């Protein structure tokens, strides 16, 4: 009798195994998976914050084709004239509507110099390809915020953007965080093809150089030159500190950033 019971169990397992595998494959096929290099920092997907490295997945339904919205930044560095510079782009929004489930590849233009950094700020090149290598149509925008970058509330900023009339905005992705935003909070600037002057979009050299250049002094014969002091104003000093704060904040992971925001609030 025990042998009969075991035989039935084995037979059922044999019959159900293909169904289980088919179910797993169908589940995987119903996802849109976006892969990206490690110099892309994914901030949010469809209005929800995320810190997934190198890939994110969204459920796909062929019956109701819905847009997918990615919010991310480019974090990279380059060497120029002996200095190593760190570059963090503005927050980039890219919205697309996939026609089918599968693997997609997100990429951006390379930034290897101050010139290409400026070009990227003016018109960032964002590319999304499907698993056949075809380019997908993207609606994109930059979200920038002037001034202090540490502790930015990306959740609220993205929600504010999604309530706007920009082509890349999707009202359905607007977060409930909008209800908790102060009425006097300014909406982040959005632009395409314009130069941004915010700190996060500027390269920060790892070797600090004083912005004040010493003046030349003509010394009469027989007299020793008097050293010209390299005096920085308070604004210049604070600008260097701000660069350093933003640099180290961008190096931290999401947990460290959250801890820091709790300390300063």
C-alpha positions in Angstrom: 0.0 0.0 0.0 2.8 2.5 0.8 4.3 1.8 -2.6 1.0 2.5 -4.3 0.7 5.9 -2.5 4.3 6.8 -3.4 3.7 5.9 -7.0 0.6 8.2 -7.1 2.6 11.0 -5.6 5.4 10.5 -8.2 2.9 10.4 -11.0 1.2 13.6 -9.9 4.6 15.3 -9.5 5.6 14.2 -13.0 2.3 15.6 -14.4 2.4 18.9 -12.5 6.1 19.7 -13.1 5.6 20.9 -16.7 2.7 23.0 -15.6 4.8 24.6 -12.9 7.6 25.4 -15.3 5.1 26.8 -17.8 3.6 29.0 -15.1 7.0 30.3 -14.1 7.9 31.1 -17.7 4.6 32.8 -18.3 5.1 34.9 -15.2 8.6 35.9 -16.3 7.3 36.7 -19.8 4.7 39.1 -18.4 7.3 41.4 -17.0 9.1 44.3 -18.6 12.6 44.3 -17.3 14.8 47.3 -17.8 18.5 46.8 -17.4 21.0 49.6 -17.0 24.8 50.1 -16.3 26.1 50.7 -12.8 26.7 54.4 -13.5 22.9 55.0 -13.6 21.3 55.5 -10.2 17.6 54.5 -10.5 15.6 56.8 -8.2 12.0 55.8 -8.9 9.9 53.6 -11.2 6.3 54.6 -11.9 6.5 57.3 -9.2 7.6 54.8 -6.5 11.1 55.2 -5.0 13.5 52.3 -5.6 17.2 51.5 -5.1 17.4 48.4 -7.3 20.9 48.2 -8.9 21.2 47.4 -12.6 17.6 46.3 -13.4 14.0 46.9 -12.5 10.9 44.9 -13.5 7.3 46.0 -14.1 4.3 43.8 -14.7 3.1 43.9 -18.3 -0.4 43.3 -19.7 -1.0 43.2 -23.4 -4.7 44.0 -22.9 -4.0 47.4 -21.3 -0.8 48.9 -22.6 0.3 51.3 -19.9 3.3 53.7 -19.8 6.3 53.0 -17.7 8.2 55.9 -16.1 11.8 55.8 -15.0 13.5 58.5 -12.8 17.2 58.3 -12.6 20.5 60.1 -12.5 23.9 59.6 -14.1 26.8 59.3 -11.6 30.2 59.2 -13.3 33.7 60.6 -13.1 36.4 61.6 -15.5 40.0 62.8 -15.6 40.9 66.1 -17.2 44.1 68.1 -17.0 45.3 66.1 -14.0 42.1 66.5 -12.0 39.5 63.9 -11.3 36.0 65.3 -11.5 32.8 63.7 -10.2 29.6 64.4 -12.2 26.0 63.8 -11.1 23.4 64.8 -13.6 20.0 66.4 -13.0 17.2 64.0 -12.2 16.1 62.5 -15.6 12.6 61.4 -16.3 12.0 58.9 -19.2 8.5 57.6 -20.0 7.8 54.9 -22.6 5.0 52.5 -23.5 6.3 49.0 -24.2 4.5 47.0 -26.9 5.5 43.6 -25.4 7.1 42.1 -22.3 10.8 41.2 -22.3 14.2 42.6 -21.7 15.0 46.3 -22.4 18.4 48.1 -22.1 18.6 51.7 -20.9 21.7 53.7 -21.6 22.9 57.3 -21.7 25.6 59.2 -23.5 29.1 59.0 -22.0 30.5 62.0 -20.1 34.3 62.0 -20.3 35.2 65.7 -20.2 33.8 69.1 -19.1 32.8 69.7 -22.7 30.7 66.5 -22.9 29.4 67.2 -19.4 28.0 70.6 -20.6 26.6 68.9 -23.7 24.9 66.3 -21.5 23.3 69.0 -19.3 22.1 70.8 -22.3 20.6 67.8 -24.1 21.0 64.4 -22.4 21.0 61.6 -24.8 18.9 58.7 -23.4 18.4 55.5 -25.3 16.1 52.5 -24.6 16.3 49.3 -26.8 14.2 46.2 -26.7 15.6 42.7 -26.9 15.7 42.9 -30.7 17.9 46.0 -30.6 15.1 48.3 -31.7 15.0 51.9 -30.3 11.9 52.8 -28.3 10.2 56.2 -28.5 10.9 58.1 -25.2 9.4 61.2 -23.7 12.0 62.7 -21.4 12.6 65.7 -19.2 15.1 67.0 -16.7 14.1 67.9 -13.1 16.5 70.3 -11.4 16.5 72.0 -8.1 18.7 75.0 -7.5 20.7 75.3 -4.2 21.2 72.7 -1.6 20.9 69.2 -3.0 21.3 67.1 0.2 18.1 65.6 1.5 16.0 66.2 -1.6 12.5 64.8 -1.4 12.5 63.0 -4.7 9.1 61.4 -3.9 7.4 64.7 -3.7 9.3 66.3 -6.6 8.4 63.4 -8.9 4.8 63.6 -7.7 4.7 67.3 -8.5 6.1 66.7 -11.9 3.5 64.0 -12.7 0.8 66.5 -11.9 2.1 68.8 -14.6 1.3 68.9 -18.3 4.7 67.8 -19.5 4.8 65.1 -22.1 6.7 62.7 -19.9 4.4 63.2 -16.9 1.8 60.5 -16.0 -0.9 61.6 -13.6 -1.6 58.1 -12.4 1.9 58.0 -10.9 1.4 61.1 -8.8 2.2 60.1 -5.2 0.0 60.8 -2.2 3.1 62.7 -0.8 1.8 65.7 -2.7 -0.9 66.1 0.0 1.8 66.5 2.6 4.0 69.0 0.8 4.1 72.6 2.2 2.1 75.0 0.2 5.1 77.3 -0.2 7.4 74.6 -1.6 8.5 75.5 -5.1 8.1 73.0 -7.9 11.4 71.7 -9.2 12.4 73.3 -12.5 11.9 71.1 -15.6 13.7 71.7 -18.8 14.9 70.1 -22.0 17.8 71.5 -24.0 18.7 74.3 -21.5 21.8 74.7 -19.4 21.3 74.0 -15.7 23.4 75.9 -13.1 22.6 73.8 -10.0 25.3 72.2 -7.9 24.2 68.6 -8.6 24.8 69.2 -12.3 28.3 70.5 -11.9 31.5 68.5 -11.8 33.1 68.5 -8.4 36.9 68.2 -8.4 38.3 65.7 -5.9 41.2 68.2 -5.5 39.9 71.5 -4.2 41.4 74.5 -5.9 41.0 78.0 -4.6 38.8 80.1 -6.9 40.8 83.3 -6.1 43.8 83.8 -8.2 46.7 85.8 -6.7 47.7 89.0 -8.4 51.2 89.7 -9.7 53.3 92.2 -7.7 56.1 94.2 -9.3 58.9 94.6 -6.7 61.4 97.5 -6.8 65.1 96.5 -6.9 66.5 95.7 -3.5 63.1 94.8 -1.9 61.7 91.4 -1.2 58.3 90.7 -2.6 55.4 90.7 -0.1 53.4 87.5 -0.5 49.9 88.1 -1.8 47.4 86.4 0.5 45.0 84.0 -1.2 41.9 85.3 0.6 38.5 83.6 0.1 35.2 85.2 0.8 32.6 83.6 3.0 30.5 82.8 -0.1 33.4 81.1 -1.8 34.3 79.1 1.3 30.7 78.0 1.7 30.5 77.1 -2.1 33.5 74.7 -1.6 31.8 73.2 1.5 28.6 72.7 -0.5 30.4 71.0 -3.3 32.0 68.6 -0.7 28.7 67.9 1.0 26.9 67.1 -2.2 29.8 64.9 -3.4 29.8 62.7 -0.2 26.0 62.6 -0.1 25.9 61.2 -3.6 28.4 58.5 -2.6 26.1 57.2 0.2 23.6 54.4 -0.2 19.8 54.9 0.4 20.0 53.8 4.1 22.8 56.3 4.9 21.0 59.1 3.1 17.8 58.4 5.0 19.7 58.4 8.3 21.4 61.7 7.4 18.0 63.3 6.5 16.6 62.3 9.8 19.5 64.0 11.6 19.2 67.3 9.7 15.4 67.5 9.9 
